[in-house]
């Protein structure tokens, strides 16, 4: 996919109307599901654990970052409503 077309995916009018907290919530759910499937792969021994450790660690870090982002956005939104 050409880079311009990929960027166009994020400029869709319907996507701009979704509040950022909901978008971040979707990201957290997807990360959670990714972590689940990585655990399944580890337990099933289909892929060596060493190959999955970095992916699992990355998913954990992203969960922490996105989680903090949700908290920050909610704080800023509550200040704006006062």
Phi, psi and omega in degrees: 000131179294147184299322179300319180292323178297315179296327179298332179301329183269359179254017179288137182304319182295328181288325179291338182278344180280127179301147184301325181296321178293320178299315180294326176297320177296318178300316179298319178296318179295320177296320178298317179294321178299316178298320178302310183292329175294321176296320178299316179297320179296312182293327181281345181060028175289328179231138180304138183304325180302324181286338185261337184308314182295320178296318180295317178298318179297318178296320177298314180298318179296322177300317180295316181295312182293321177301315178295323178297319178299314180299314180298314180297317180297320177298314181295321179295321181291327177293322181291332183279346182285000000 
